């Protein structure tokens, strides 16, 4: 069985390595063999670190032999998204102009996983500037969804989700500004967590200047995994203090305010958005599973939901029009320029005072949502109102872009408020993964994970898989 260690969950594999039942060298070699077999087809890992990983695995085995203190991820093979700094590697962010931007030190999520003992086997693909729900760029090329090559693997952490679903690495790092963890997890049939703003420290030392304030408040670093238990493991290790992030907040990762079973709000539809029937049914089925487990499931819609989704567009895009947009127009590939041009059509053009009022309104909406979570500790809703999109759907002009933005409103509304969200698979529809999203109040990730574990136990879908259609 040691030749198929790539199949093991991160929780089981890390325990086996720490106990000495298998070596880190065996675990890492198994993942690298899987990578060598499938990555030429999937193109999920764009910077393979085979030699460095095997050397790190040998050091991990020596540390265990010396009886050193071992971290929770000791010797575990993981992947890192190519948009965060990892010492000695280029932080390309999928942009040709950044191919030689080599980091001199680790960003906090990388540093925390390595301190916990993780072994990085490679860096995963992302769209240019990590600014699409489709993973393709002129520098690294297209990443395929292992379930169906005609369907997006999601973005921007599409490489992370694709690799993980195919058994390349036991855990995957991702980042989420507007669904970039939750949507790829949904599209590839794995679990993903966008933590609360402030939960996981973040900072790119290679950056020439700080990110704008709304981008700072909206973007989070998180994890993708094949099980909810693995998400807990990865998130706990990633959440350790790092003084370089002034937003990091010292809140216990396993704190649960409310005992289960408790009340769950079910939001399967919204009058302002077109919902695919299979998406609605997935949410309702998950609600039935929770009700059978003793949860009190009630249909309820979070307050001013559509307004919150539009606020993401208004704040992020107005902020980006003088920073990110000029960089995209100058350095981006054709796909990101087309996608951005369509997306920017739908922001409200705000002057300075209008922007300040919109930013202040974020507090109003967040207050209302937190009051909502006092009544319903967990919200069960779609990841997207639509099934995973066909590849490059965002290249078809503004009218299609509007439909995409509407579909992604469950991702945007929660991101702009800095709330935690967990994407959980629920099965397959026409051979493509389907899933749901669980949302809770600030720093209540544990509630989402607890509920996610109930849903997971009811689902037959399991990864890793052999890519469908690979010859």
C-alpha positions in Angstrom: 0.0 0.0 0.0 2.9 2.4 0.4 3.0 2.9 -3.4 -0.6 4.4 -3.1 0.0 6.7 -0.1 -1.2 9.5 -2.4 -4.7 8.1 -1.8 -4.5 8.6 1.9 -6.2 11.5 3.7 -3.9 14.2 5.2 -5.1 13.3 8.7 -4.3 9.6 8.3 -1.0 10.1 6.5 0.3 12.7 8.9 -0.5 10.4 11.9 1.2 7.5 10.1 4.3 9.5 9.5 4.5 10.8 13.0 4.0 7.3 14.4 6.7 5.8 12.1 4.2 3.5 10.3 5.4 5.1 7.0 8.2 7.5 6.2 7.9 11.0 4.9 10.2 9.9 2.1 7.6 7.2 1.1 4.7 9.6 1.3 6.4 12.4 -0.7 7.7 9.9 -3.3 4.2 8.6 -3.8 2.8 12.1 -4.4 5.6 12.9 -6.7 5.0 9.8 -8.7 1.3 10.7 -9.0 2.3 14.2 -10.1 4.6 12.8 -12.8 1.9 10.6 -14.1 -1.0 13.1 -14.2 0.4 16.6 -14.2 1.4 16.5 -17.9 -2.3 16.1 -18.6 -3.8 18.4 -15.9 -1.2 21.1 -15.8 -2.2 21.8 -12.2 1.3 22.1 -10.7 3.5 24.6 -12.7 6.6 24.6 -10.5 7.6 21.0 -9.5 9.9 20.8 -6.5 10.8 17.1 -6.7 14.5 17.4 -5.5 13.8 19.9 -2.8 10.8 17.9 -1.6 12.7 14.6 -1.3 15.5 16.4 0.6 13.0 17.9 3.0 11.4 14.5 3.4 14.7 12.9 4.3 15.3 15.7 6.9 11.8 15.0 8.3 12.6 11.3 8.7 15.9 12.1 10.4 14.1 14.5 12.8 11.7 11.7 13.8 14.6 9.3 14.2 16.2 11.8 16.6 12.9 12.1 18.5 12.7 15.8 17.8 9.4 17.6 18.5 7.2 17.0 15.5 4.6 19.4 14.1 1.0 18.4 13.1 2.0 18.3 9.4 5.3 16.6 9.9 6.6 15.2 6.6 3.2 15.7 4.8 3.3 16.5 1.0 1.4 19.7 0.2 1.1 22.2 -2.6 1.3 26.0 -2.6 -0.4 28.5 -4.9 1.9 30.3 -7.2 0.6 33.8 -6.1 2.3 33.8 -2.6 5.9 34.1 -1.7 8.0 31.0 -1.2 11.7 31.5 -0.6 13.7 30.7 -3.7 10.7 30.5 -6.1 9.1 32.9 -8.4 5.8 34.5 -7.3 4.5 34.6 -10.9 0.8 35.0 -10.2 0.3 33.6 -13.7 1.8 36.7 -15.3 4.7 36.6 -17.8 6.2 39.8 -16.5 6.5 38.3 -13.0 8.3 35.0 -14.1 11.6 36.2 -12.5 10.1 37.8 -9.3 11.9 35.3 -7.0 10.9 35.5 -3.3 13.6 35.8 -0.7 11.5 34.7 2.2 8.3 32.7 2.8 4.9 34.4 3.2 3.1 33.6 6.5 0.9 30.7 5.2 3.9 29.0 3.7 6.1 29.7 6.7 3.4 28.3 9.1 2.9 25.1 7.1 6.6 24.5 6.9 7.0 25.2 10.6 4.3 22.6 11.2 6.5 20.2 9.2 4.8 20.2 5.7 6.9 19.3 2.7 6.1 21.4 -0.4 6.1 19.3 -3.6 5.1 22.0 -6.0 3.4 25.3 -6.7 -0.1 25.4 -8.3 -1.5 27.3 -11.2 -3.7 30.4 -11.1 -5.1 32.7 -13.8 -3.2 35.9 -14.4 -3.3 38.2 -11.4 -5.5 35.5 -9.7 -8.5 37.5 -11.1 -10.7 34.9 -12.9 -12.9 31.9 -12.0 -11.1 30.1 -14.8 -7.5 28.9 -14.5 -5.5 29.7 -17.6 -2.7 32.1 -18.4 -0.1 33.0 -21.1 2.8 32.0 -18.8 1.8 28.5 -17.5 -1.1 27.5 -19.7 -4.4 25.9 -18.9 -5.3 23.7 -16.0 -7.9 21.0 -16.6 -10.7 19.8 -14.3 -10.0 16.1 -13.6 -13.7 15.3 -13.8 -14.4 17.0 -17.2 -11.8 18.9 -19.3 -14.6 21.0 -20.8 -15.6 22.4 -17.4 -13.5 25.0 -15.4 -11.5 23.7 -12.5 -12.5 27.0 -10.9 -10.3 29.9 -10.1 -8.2 31.4 -9.0 -7.0 28.3 -6.9 -7.9 26.0 -9.9 -4.5 24.4 -9.9 -4.7 23.6 -6.2 -8.2 22.0 -6.5 -7.4 20.0 -9.7 -4.1 18.6 -8.2 -5.8 17.7 -4.9 -8.8 16.0 -6.6 -6.4 13.8 -8.6 -4.2 12.8 -5.6 -1.3 15.2 -6.1 -0.5 16.3 -2.5 -2.5 15.7 0.7 -3.3 19.4 1.3 -3.4 22.5 -0.9 -2.9 26.1 -0.1 -5.3 28.6 -1.7 -6.4 32.2 -1.4 -9.9 33.7 -1.7 -10.8 37.3 -2.6 -14.1 36.5 -4.2 -14.5 32.8 -4.1 -11.1 31.7 -5.2 -10.9 28.8 -2.7 -14.6 27.9 -2.5 -15.4 27.9 -6.2 -12.4 25.6 -7.3 -13.3 23.2 -4.4 -16.9 23.2 -5.7 -15.8 22.6 -9.3 -13.4 19.8 -8.5 -15.3 17.9 -5.8 -13.1 18.7 -2.8 -13.6 20.7 0.4 -12.3 24.3 0.8 -12.3 26.9 3.5 -12.2 30.6 3.2 -11.4 31.6 6.8 -12.6 34.8 8.5 -10.6 37.9 7.8 -7.8 38.0 10.3 -7.7 34.2 11.0 -4.7 33.3 8.8 -1.8 35.8 8.6 -1.0 37.0 5.2 1.8 39.1 3.6 3.9 38.9 0.4 7.4 40.2 1.2 8.1 40.6 -2.5 5.3 43.2 -2.9 6.6 46.7 -3.7 3.8 48.3 -1.7 0.8 47.3 0.4 -2.4 46.2 -1.2 -5.3 48.7 -1.1 -7.4 48.6 2.0 -10.5 46.8 0.6 -8.4 44.1 -1.0 -6.7 43.6 2.4 -10.0 43.3 4.2 -11.5 41.0 1.6 -8.7 38.6 0.7 -7.9 35.6 2.9 -5.5 32.7 2.8 -6.9 29.2 3.4 -6.8 25.5 2.5 -8.3 22.9 0.3 -8.5 19.3 1.3 -10.3 16.0 0.5 -12.0 15.8 3.8 -13.4 18.1 6.5 -11.0 16.6 9.0 -8.1 17.5 6.7 -9.4 21.1 6.4 -9.3 21.4 10.2 -5.7 20.1 10.3 -4.5 22.4 7.5 -6.3 25.5 8.8 -5.1 25.0 12.4 -1.5 24.9 11.2 -1.8 27.8 8.8 -3.4 30.1 11.5 -0.4 30.4 13.7 0.7 34.0 14.6 2.9 35.9 12.3 3.9 39.4 13.4 4.1 40.6 9.7 0.3 40.7 9.4 -1.2 43.5 11.6 -4.7 42.2 10.9 -4.0 38.7 12.4 -6.4 38.1 15.3 -5.6 35.7 18.2 -8.9 33.8 18.3 -8.9 30.0 19.2 -9.3 27.9 16.1 -11.5 25.3 17.8 -13.8 27.6 19.8 -17.4 26.6 19.3 -19.9 29.1 20.9 -23.0 26.9 20.3 -23.4 23.2 20.8 -24.8 21.0 18.0 -27.4 20.4 16.8 -28.5 24.0 16.5 -30.6 26.1 14.0 -29.5 26.3 10.4 -30.8 28.8 7.9 -31.4 27.2 4.4 -31.2 29.6 1.5 -31.8 27.6 -1.7 -33.0 30.5 -3.9 -33.1 34.2 -4.2 -35.7 36.2 -6.2 -33.0 38.3 -7.9 -30.9 35.5 -9.2 -31.5 32.6 -11.5 -30.7 29.3 -9.8 -30.1 26.0 -11.6 -32.5 23.3 -10.4 -29.7 20.9 -9.5 -28.1 23.6 -7.3 -31.3 24.2 -5.5 -31.8 20.5 -5.0 -28.3 20.0 -3.6 -28.9 22.7 -1.0 -32.3 21.2 0.0 -30.8 17.6 0.1 -28.1 18.9 2.4 -30.7 20.5 4.6 -32.6 17.2 4.8 -29.4 15.4 5.9 -28.9 18.0 8.6 -32.5 17.7 9.8 -32.1 13.9 10.1 -29.0 14.6 12.2 -31.1 16.7 14.6 -30.5 20.2 13.3 -33.4 22.6 13.2 -33.3 23.7 9.5 -35.4 26.7 8.5 -35.7 28.5 5.2 -34.3 32.0 5.7 -32.5 34.5 3.5 -29.6 36.6 4.9 -30.3 40.3 5.1 -29.7 42.5 2.0 -28.0 39.7 0.2 -28.0 41.2 -3.3 -26.8 44.5 -1.9 -23.8 42.8 -0.3 -22.9 41.1 -3.5 -23.0 44.4 -5.4 -20.9 46.0 -2.7 -18.1 43.6 -3.5 -18.2 44.9 -7.1 -18.5 48.6 -6.1 -15.7 48.5 -3.5 -13.2 46.1 -5.1 -13.5 47.4 -8.6 -13.5 51.1 -7.8 -10.4 50.5 -5.7 -8.8 48.4 -8.5 -9.6 50.8 -11.4 -6.5 52.9 -10.5 -4.3 50.0 -9.4 -5.0 46.5 -10.5 -6.8 47.4 -13.8 -3.9 49.4 -15.3 -1.6 46.6 -14.4 -3.9 44.1 -16.1 -4.2 46.2 -19.2 -0.4 46.6 -19.4 0.9 43.2 -18.3 -2.1 40.8 -18.5 -2.8 38.2 -21.2 -5.7 38.5 -23.6 -8.0 36.4 -21.4 -7.6 38.4 -18.2 -8.0 41.7 -20.1 -11.2 40.5 -21.7 -12.6 39.2 -18.4 -11.7 42.3 -16.5 -13.1 44.6 -19.1 -16.5 42.8 -18.9 -16.5 42.7 -15.1 -15.7 46.4 -14.7 -18.8 47.2 -16.7 -20.9 46.4 -13.7 -19.4 48.5 -10.9 -21.1 51.7 -9.8 -18.6 54.4 -10.6 -17.9 56.1 -7.2 -16.2 59.4 -6.4 -14.2 59.7 -3.2 -17.2 60.5 -1.0 -19.3 57.7 -2.6 -16.5 55.2 -2.0 -16.3 56.3 1.7 -20.1 55.9 2.1 -19.9 52.4 0.4 -17.1 51.3 2.7 -19.1 52.6 5.7 -22.1 50.6 4.5 -20.1 47.5 4.7 -20.3 47.8 8.5 -24.0 48.2 8.3 -24.4 45.0 6.3 -22.0 43.1 8.4 -23.8 44.1 11.6 -27.1 42.8 10.1 -25.5 39.5 9.1 -24.0 39.0 12.5 -27.4 39.6 14.1 -28.8 37.0 11.6 -26.2 34.5 12.8 -27.4 35.0 16.4 -30.6 33.4 15.3 -29.2 31.0 12.8 -25.6 30.1 13.7 -24.9 28.5 10.3 -26.2 29.5 6.9 -26.5 26.7 4.2 -26.5 28.1 0.7 -25.1 27.5 -2.7 -21.5 28.1 -3.6 -22.8 29.4 -7.0 -26.3 29.6 -8.3 -25.1 27.6 -11.3 -23.2 24.4 -12.0 -19.5 24.7 -12.7 -19.1 26.8 -15.8 -17.8 25.7 -19.2 -14.2 26.8 -19.7 -13.7 30.4 -20.8 -17.3 31.4 -20.3 -16.0 34.8 -19.2 -14.6 35.4 -22.7 -18.1 36.0 -24.2 -18.7 39.6 -23.4 -20.4 41.7 -20.8 -23.9 40.1 -21.0 -22.4 36.7 -20.2 -20.2 38.3 -17.5 -23.3 39.7 -15.8 -24.8 36.2 -15.6 -21.5 34.9 -14.2 -21.4 37.7 -11.5 -25.0 37.0 -10.6 -24.3 33.2 -10.3 -21.3 34.0 -8.0 -23.2 36.3 -5.7 -23.1 33.8 -2.8 -19.3 34.0 -3.0 -19.1 37.8 -3.4 -21.5 38.7 -0.6 -19.7 36.7 2.0 -16.2 37.8 0.9 -16.9 41.5 1.1 -18.1 41.0 4.7 -15.0 39.0 5.7 -17.0 36.0 6.8 -15.9 32.4 6.8 -17.2 30.0 4.2 -16.7 26.2 3.7 -17.4 24.5 0.3 -18.5 20.9 0.8 -19.1 18.4 -2.0 -22.6 16.8 -2.2 -22.2 14.4 -5.2 -22.2 14.5 -9.0 -24.6 15.9 -11.6 -23.9 14.6 -15.1 -20.4 13.6 -14.0 -19.5 17.0 -12.7 -19.2 17.8 -8.9 -22.0 19.5 -7.0 -21.7 21.1 -3.6 -23.0 23.6 -1.0 -21.5 26.4 1.0 -21.7 26.8 4.8 -21.3 30.3 6.2 -21.1 31.6 9.8 -20.2 34.6 11.9 -16.7 36.0 12.3 -14.3 33.4 13.6 -16.9 30.7 13.7 -15.2 28.4 11.2 -15.6 25.5 13.6 -19.4 25.7 13.3 -19.1 25.4 9.5 -16.7 22.5 9.8 -18.9 20.7 12.2 -21.9 21.0 10.0 -19.8 20.2 6.9 -18.7 16.9 8.5 -22.4 15.9 8.9 -23.0 16.5 5.2 -19.7 14.7 4.2 -20.8 11.6 6.0 -23.9 11.4 3.8 -22.1 11.8 0.5 -20.7 8.9 -1.6 -18.4 11.1 -3.7 -14.8 10.6 -2.7 -11.5 11.9 -4.1 -8.8 11.3 -5.3 -9.9 10.2 -8.8 -8.2 9.3 -12.0 -8.9 12.1 -14.5 -11.8 11.3 -16.7 -10.9 11.2 -20.4 -7.2 10.9 -19.9 -5.7 8.4 -22.4 
